[in-house]
Every structure is written in structure tokens, then in C-alpha cells.
């Protein structure tokens, strides 16, 4: 269950990064409140996830599961952005 939570935290952090670069990823520009929130959440979510993983699973397994969630969340975020761009370009 910890891995699923870490995956969700990393995915949210990647989506915050995408929201801060809307032209690059073909997303609508967020308002000033959304940008501030994304800037705060982008470093905070992974840091909180690392603390959670280390406290629940121990230092070694926590770090390994945190890094594994990083990899899977990166692939999932890239897939979601690609599918979203593809759906937006449909005639």
C-alpha cells in the first residue's frame, strides 16, 4: 500500500511540474494561485513521500521503493501527457 501512495505522490509532483510549463506540455495556463500551489507541491510531495517510505519501511527498503515509485510515476506521467495531447489533436 505504501508503494501506491508513493506512486500517487510522485505522479502529482510530475503533474505539478507539467503545470508550471504549460506551453511545453500543451496544457492550459494555470492562474497565479495554481502556479503558487504547484511550486510548493512540486518539491514537497516527493520529500514527504521519502519521509513516509523511510519511516514505514526502514531506510534501505524505503529509499528503494521511493526510487521505484519515481520510475513508474515518470512513465505514467509521460503516458498521460502523451495520451492527453493525442486526444486534444483529434479532428
C-alpha positions in Angstrom: 0.0 0.0 0.0 2.9 2.3 0.6 4.1 1.9 -3.0 0.7 3.0 -4.3 0.8 6.1 -2.1 4.3 6.9 -3.2 3.3 6.5 -6.8 0.4 8.9 -6.3 2.7 11.5 -4.7 5.3 11.3 -7.4 2.6 11.4 -10.1 1.1 14.6 -8.5 4.6 16.1 -8.3 5.2 15.4 -12.0 1.9 16.9 -12.9 2.8 20.0 -10.9 5.9 20.3 -12.9 3.9 20.0 -16.1 1.5 22.7 -14.9 4.4 25.0 -14.4 5.5 24.5 -18.0 2.1 24.6 -19.8 3.4 25.6 -23.3 5.9 22.7 -23.3 3.3 20.1 -22.4 0.3 21.6 -24.2 -1.7 22.3 -21.1 -3.8 25.3 -20.2 -2.1 28.0 -18.2 -3.0 27.9 -14.5 -3.8 31.1 -12.6 -1.4 32.6 -10.1 -2.9 30.6 -7.3 -2.4 27.4 -9.2 1.2 28.3 -10.1 2.0 29.0 -6.4 0.4 25.8 -5.3 2.3 23.8 -8.0 5.6 25.5 -7.0 5.0 24.5 -3.3 3.8 20.9 -4.1 6.5 20.0 -6.6 9.3 19.6 -4.1 7.1 19.0 -1.1 5.3 15.8 -2.3 8.4 13.8 -3.1 10.1 14.9 0.2 7.1 13.9 2.2 6.9 10.6 0.3 10.5 9.9 1.1 9.9 10.6 4.8 6.8 8.3 4.8 8.6 5.5 3.0 11.7 5.6 5.3 9.5 5.8 8.4 7.3 2.8 7.4 9.7 0.5 5.6 13.1 1.4 7.0 15.9 3.4 5.4 17.0 0.9 2.7 13.7 -0.5 1.6 12.1 2.9 1.9 14.6 4.5 -0.4 14.4 1.7 -2.9 10.6 1.8 -3.0 10.7 5.6 -3.3 13.0 5.4 -6.3 10.9 2.6 -7.9 7.8 4.8 -7.5 9.8 7.6 -9.1 10.4 5.5 -12.2 6.9 4.2 -12.5 5.3 7.6 -11.9 7.6 9.2 -14.5 6.5 6.6 -17.1 2.8 7.1 -16.1 3.0 10.9 -16.2 4.6 10.8 -19.7 2.0 8.4 -20.9 -0.8 10.5 -19.5 0.6 13.6 -21.2 1.0 11.8 -24.5 -2.5 10.5 -24.4 -3.9 13.9 -23.5 -2.0 15.6 -26.3 -3.2 12.9 -28.8 -6.8 13.3 -27.7 -6.6 17.1 -28.0 -5.3 16.8 -31.6 -8.2 14.6 -32.8 -10.3 16.1 -35.6 
